[in-house]
């Protein structure tokens, strides 16, 4: 697994300023257009992808845009 180091200016910021409290938890079978709609409606930056009640991935808004274009 590759890791990315945060730039020094971001490492000094409180996590509350960088992270979004709005999180959506959706089943992996949810159609992409619904995922995008829910994320926009809730202004969520992260979508937790679950299968059989277990976390299998985290999707970002940029991930959704990449797939849709």
Buried (B, 14 or more C-beta within 10 A) or exposed (E): EEEEEEEEEEEEEEEEEEEEEEEBEBEEEBEEEEBBEBBEEEEBBBBBBBEEEEEEEEBEBEBBEEEEE
